[in-house]
Amino acid sequence: MPPVLNNKYRKITPTLIAVGTIVTGVGLSACGVAGSPTPTSSSGPHSSAAIGVRQTDDAGRRLPFDTEFPDRWSSNNDGTSYEPCTQVPEEVVRRFGLDVESVSDVAGSNFQTARGCQWSYLNNELSFLSQFVGNLDRPQGGLSAHKEEYASTTWHPDIEIEGRRVILGSSDPSDCAAYVQSGEAVVITNVVLIKQNPPPIEAVCASAADFLRSTIDGIPE
């Protein structure tokens, strides 16, 4: 199940998401997690709609933006306490050539499964990397059940990072996502490269895996 993502030009399509985001037009089809989003209107990152809405993770760390979604944290993504938006160090974001200031919420509606952040590349603002979490439909089956459920995804050989199993999947030559289980959820690192001549899919997957490797110490098992 690759994810469903949104960049500044694309908003997540919740129905395509199960555990992830969908990169509309670029190919990331959904990956399995349950939940149906409830659309919420918005009028800007600092609008009055955000007043009184939770803006911090479980540890009290402030999001890098104002969310207007009262159910950004919900039963669709509470399988892990990991919050990419507050736990991915800026140093890591910069190291991968991403624009720290471009950070945005992966969610495009309230009560969405995907919970996390997205960053554009400094040298190509149409390309982006995102990391987000979403609950597994069958957590007892782990990543194997997830792969079975999303058999239409192109799954590449599994890898291991810090002793943990990581699965790699893509649905388009320009994107690849790395998945690691965390509690009853999965953490997805997705790379989408919008280029006339994108690099080989192996290189795209390696980039997603490298970013996950740089953040995995903060992701609880």
C-alpha positions as CSV (number, residue, x, y, z in Angstrom):
1,M,0.0,0.0,0.0
2,P,1.8,2.9,-1.0
3,P,0.5,6.1,0.4
4,V,-1.6,9.0,-0.4
5,L,0.1,12.3,-0.3
6,N,-0.4,15.8,-0.9
7,N,2.0,18.5,-1.8
8,K,1.1,22.2,-2.3
9,Y,-0.6,21.3,-5.5
10,R,-2.3,18.1,-4.3
11,K,-4.4,17.3,-1.3
12,I,-4.7,13.9,0.1
13,T,-7.6,11.8,-1.2
14,P,-8.7,10.1,1.9
15,T,-10.7,7.4,0.2
16,L,-7.5,6.2,-1.4
17,I,-5.7,6.0,1.9
18,A,-5.5,3.3,4.2
19,V,-2.3,3.7,5.9
20,G,-1.0,6.3,3.8
21,T,-1.3,9.1,1.5
22,I,-2.0,9.2,-2.1
23,V,0.1,11.0,-4.6
24,T,-2.6,12.0,-7.0
25,G,-1.4,12.1,-10.5
26,V,1.9,10.7,-9.5
27,G,0.9,7.3,-8.7
28,L,1.0,6.4,-5.0
29,S,-2.1,4.3,-4.5
30,A,-3.4,3.8,-1.0
31,C,-2.2,1.5,1.5
32,G,-4.2,-0.1,4.1
33,V,-5.5,1.5,7.0
34,A,-9.0,2.1,8.1
35,G,-10.9,5.3,8.4
36,S,-13.1,7.7,6.6
37,P,-12.3,11.4,6.7
38,T,-14.7,14.2,7.4
39,P,-14.1,17.2,5.2
40,T,-13.5,20.4,7.2
41,S,-13.4,23.9,5.7
42,S,-10.3,26.0,6.2
43,S,-9.4,29.6,5.6
44,G,-5.7,29.7,6.2
45,P,-3.0,28.2,8.4
46,H,-3.6,30.8,11.2
47,S,-7.4,31.2,10.8
48,S,-9.7,31.4,13.8
49,A,-10.8,27.8,13.0
50,A,-7.6,26.6,14.6
51,I,-8.4,28.3,17.9
52,G,-8.9,25.7,20.6
53,V,-7.8,22.8,18.3
54,R,-5.0,20.6,19.6
55,Q,-1.6,21.8,18.3
56,T,0.8,19.6,20.1
57,D,1.8,15.9,20.1
58,D,1.6,13.5,23.0
59,A,4.8,14.9,24.5
60,G,3.6,18.5,24.2
61,R,5.8,19.4,21.2
62,R,4.3,22.1,19.0
63,L,3.4,21.3,15.4
64,P,5.3,23.4,12.8
65,F,2.0,24.8,11.5
66,D,-1.5,25.4,12.8
67,T,-4.0,22.6,12.2
68,E,-7.6,23.3,11.9
69,F,-8.6,19.7,12.1
70,P,-9.9,18.8,15.6
71,D,-9.5,15.1,14.8
72,R,-6.0,15.2,13.3
73,W,-5.1,12.7,16.0
74,S,-7.8,10.1,16.0
75,S,-8.7,6.4,16.3
76,N,-7.5,6.1,12.7
77,N,-3.9,6.8,13.6
78,D,-3.4,6.3,17.3
79,G,-1.6,3.0,17.0
80,T,1.7,4.7,17.6
81,S,2.7,7.8,19.5
82,Y,5.2,8.8,16.8
83,E,4.6,12.2,15.2
84,P,6.8,12.9,12.2
85,C,5.9,16.6,12.2
86,T,7.5,17.2,15.6
87,Q,10.1,14.4,15.8
88,V,12.0,14.6,12.5
89,P,15.0,16.9,13.2
90,E,15.4,19.9,11.0
91,E,19.0,18.8,10.5
92,V,17.7,15.6,8.8
93,V,15.3,17.5,6.7
94,R,18.1,19.8,5.4
95,R,20.5,16.9,4.9
96,F,18.2,15.4,2.4
97,G,17.9,18.6,0.4
98,L,14.4,19.4,1.6
99,D,13.1,22.9,2.2
100,V,12.4,23.2,6.0
101,E,10.1,26.1,5.4
102,S,7.9,24.1,3.0
103,V,6.7,21.8,5.7
104,S,2.9,21.1,5.4
105,D,0.4,18.7,6.9
106,V,-0.2,15.5,5.0
107,A,-3.8,15.5,6.0
108,G,-6.3,17.3,3.7
109,S,-9.4,16.8,5.8
110,N,-10.5,16.0,9.3
111,F,-10.4,12.5,10.8
112,Q,-8.0,11.3,8.1
113,T,-6.0,8.2,8.5
114,A,-2.7,9.7,7.5
115,R,-1.0,11.8,10.1
116,G,2.4,13.4,9.3
117,C,4.3,16.0,7.3
118,Q,5.5,16.7,3.8
119,W,8.5,18.7,2.6
120,S,9.4,19.9,-0.9
121,Y,12.9,19.5,-2.4
122,L,14.9,22.7,-2.6
123,N,16.0,22.0,-6.2
124,N,12.6,20.9,-7.4
125,E,9.5,22.1,-5.5
126,L,7.2,19.7,-7.5
127,S,9.0,16.8,-5.9
128,F,8.5,16.0,-2.3
129,L,9.1,13.6,0.6
130,S,6.6,12.8,3.3
131,Q,6.6,10.8,6.4
132,F,3.3,9.9,8.1
133,V,1.6,7.2,10.2
134,G,-1.7,5.4,10.0
135,N,-3.2,2.4,11.8
136,L,-3.0,-1.0,10.2
137,D,-6.2,-2.8,9.4
138,R,-4.8,-6.1,10.7
139,P,-2.0,-5.2,13.1
140,Q,-1.7,-8.8,14.2
141,G,-0.6,-9.7,10.7
142,G,2.0,-6.9,10.6
143,L,3.6,-5.9,7.4
144,S,3.0,-9.2,5.7
145,A,-0.8,-8.8,6.0
146,H,-0.4,-5.3,4.7
147,K,1.4,-6.5,1.6
148,E,-1.3,-9.1,1.0
149,E,-4.0,-6.6,1.3
150,Y,-2.4,-4.3,-1.2
151,A,-1.3,-6.8,-3.7
152,S,-1.8,-4.4,-6.6
153,T,1.2,-2.4,-5.3
154,T,4.6,-3.1,-6.8
155,W,6.5,-4.6,-3.8
156,H,10.2,-4.6,-4.0
157,P,12.5,-6.9,-1.9
158,D,12.3,-6.2,1.9
159,I,15.2,-4.7,3.7
160,E,16.2,-4.4,7.3
161,I,17.0,-1.2,9.2
162,E,18.3,-1.3,12.8
163,G,17.1,-4.9,13.0
164,R,13.6,-4.0,11.9
165,R,11.8,-5.3,8.8
166,V,11.1,-2.6,6.2
167,I,9.0,-3.1,3.1
168,L,9.3,-1.0,0.0
169,G,6.5,-0.4,-2.4
170,S,5.6,1.8,-5.4
171,S,2.9,2.3,-8.0
172,D,4.7,4.6,-10.3
173,P,8.3,4.9,-11.6
174,S,8.6,8.3,-9.9
175,D,7.6,7.2,-6.4
176,C,8.6,4.8,-3.7
177,A,7.6,4.3,0.0
178,A,9.4,2.6,2.9
179,Y,7.2,1.1,5.6
180,V,8.0,0.1,9.1
181,Q,5.6,-1.1,11.8
182,S,5.2,0.9,15.0
183,G,2.8,-0.5,17.5
184,E,-0.5,-1.1,15.7
185,A,0.4,1.4,13.0
186,V,2.8,1.7,10.2
187,V,5.2,4.7,9.6
188,I,5.5,5.4,5.9
189,T,8.3,7.4,4.3
190,N,7.3,8.4,0.8
191,V,9.5,10.0,-1.9
192,V,7.9,11.4,-5.1
193,L,10.1,12.8,-7.8
194,I,8.4,14.8,-10.5
195,K,11.0,15.0,-13.2
196,Q,11.2,14.6,-16.9
197,N,13.7,11.8,-16.5
198,P,13.3,10.4,-12.9
199,P,16.1,8.2,-11.5
200,P,15.7,4.4,-11.5
201,I,13.1,3.2,-9.0
202,E,15.9,1.6,-7.0
203,A,17.4,5.0,-6.4
204,V,14.0,6.4,-5.4
205,C,13.4,3.6,-2.9
206,A,17.0,4.0,-1.5
207,S,16.2,7.6,-0.8
208,A,13.0,6.7,1.1
209,A,14.9,4.0,3.0
210,D,17.7,6.4,3.9
211,F,15.4,9.0,5.3
212,L,13.6,6.3,7.3
213,R,17.0,5.1,8.5
214,S,17.8,8.6,9.7
215,T,14.6,8.8,11.8
216,I,14.0,5.2,12.9
217,D,15.7,5.7,16.3
218,G,12.7,7.9,17.3
219,I,10.1,5.4,16.0
220,P,8.9,3.1,18.7
221,E,8.5,-0.6,17.9
